[in-house]
Amino acid sequence: QVQLVESGGGSVQSGGSLRLSCATSGYSYRRNCLGWFRQAPGKEREGVAGICSDGTTRYAYGVRGRFTISQDNAKNTLYLQMNSLKPEDTAMYYCAATANPEKFWLRLDVDFFVYWGQGTQVTVSS
């Protein structure tokens, strides 16, 4: 059974940093992708960053240069380093994972990912 458990969220002031973690269990990183999504109240869930087993990464336009996605296969953990945080980054952040997609091409679409964590809240104050 695949499980994804996020941690590391919290409240910070604008310009601050946070590092989110997503511990995975029962999951194979081989030929798969992992991603971070976020959802603010009243808005749709949106992709933030993704990474695949071939090293491919992809970022949403608004976080490029500020956020960095990485994974530690030995620890079965996905990370999201978030720097220069802005109030508009406030949202619930979710970890997601694919299930050996037929088309192995990373895209930050909700329907590309099969497994989801419960989320961790990030609040950035001005």
C-alpha positions in Angstrom: 0.0 0.0 0.0 1.4 3.3 -1.1 1.5 6.1 1.5 2.7 9.7 1.2 3.1 11.8 4.4 3.9 15.4 4.2 5.6 17.5 6.9 7.4 20.8 7.2 4.6 23.3 6.7 4.2 26.3 9.0 3.8 30.0 9.2 6.5 32.4 8.0 6.9 36.0 7.1 7.3 37.2 3.5 10.8 36.5 2.3 11.3 33.5 4.6 12.0 29.9 3.8 10.5 26.5 4.5 11.4 23.0 3.5 8.6 20.5 2.9 9.2 16.8 3.1 7.2 13.9 1.8 8.0 10.5 3.2 6.9 7.7 0.9 6.3 4.0 1.8 5.3 1.1 -0.4 6.4 3.0 -3.5 8.9 2.4 -6.2 10.7 5.4 -7.6 11.7 3.5 -10.7 10.1 4.9 -13.9 7.9 7.2 -11.8 7.4 10.8 -11.0 6.7 12.7 -7.8 5.3 16.2 -7.5 4.2 19.0 -5.2 0.8 20.6 -5.7 -0.9 23.3 -3.7 -4.5 24.5 -3.2 -5.5 27.8 -1.7 -9.1 28.3 -0.4 -11.5 28.8 -3.2 -9.0 27.9 -5.9 -8.2 24.8 -7.9 -5.3 22.6 -7.0 -2.3 23.6 -9.1 1.1 21.9 -9.8 4.1 23.5 -8.2 7.0 21.2 -9.1 7.7 17.7 -10.3 10.6 15.3 -10.6 11.0 12.0 -12.3 13.3 9.0 -12.0 15.2 10.1 -15.1 16.2 13.4 -13.3 13.7 15.5 -15.2 12.3 18.4 -13.2 9.6 20.9 -14.0 8.4 24.0 -12.1 5.3 26.2 -12.3 6.2 29.6 -13.7 5.5 31.5 -10.5 8.0 29.5 -8.4 10.9 29.2 -10.7 14.1 30.4 -9.1 12.5 30.3 -5.6 11.5 26.6 -5.1 13.7 23.5 -5.6 12.4 20.0 -5.8 14.6 17.1 -4.9 14.4 13.5 -3.8 16.5 11.2 -1.6 15.9 7.6 -2.9 17.8 6.1 0.1 15.4 7.8 2.5 12.3 7.4 0.3 11.7 11.1 0.8 10.7 14.0 -1.5 11.6 17.5 -0.7 10.5 21.0 -1.7 12.8 23.8 -0.6 10.9 27.1 -0.7 12.8 30.4 -0.5 11.7 34.0 -0.9 8.2 33.0 0.1 5.4 35.4 -0.8 1.9 35.7 0.7 0.5 34.3 -2.6 2.3 31.1 -1.8 -0.1 30.5 1.1 -1.9 27.2 0.5 -2.2 23.6 1.5 0.7 21.7 -0.1 0.3 18.2 -1.3 2.7 15.5 -2.3 1.7 13.3 -5.2 3.1 10.3 -7.1 2.5 8.6 -10.4 1.9 4.9 -11.0 4.2 3.9 -13.8 2.5 6.2 -16.4 2.3 4.8 -19.9 3.6 8.1 -21.3 6.6 8.9 -19.2 6.6 12.6 -19.7 6.4 14.9 -16.7 3.5 17.3 -16.6 2.1 19.1 -13.6 -1.4 18.0 -14.1 -3.6 16.6 -11.3 -4.7 13.7 -13.5 -1.1 12.6 -14.1 -0.7 11.6 -10.5 -2.4 8.7 -8.8 -1.3 8.8 -5.1 -1.7 11.8 -2.8 -0.8 12.8 0.7 -3.0 14.6 3.1 -1.3 17.9 2.8 0.7 20.3 4.9 -0.3 24.0 5.4 2.0 26.8 4.4 1.0 30.3 5.5 3.1 33.4 4.5 2.3 36.7 6.1 3.2 40.1 4.7 
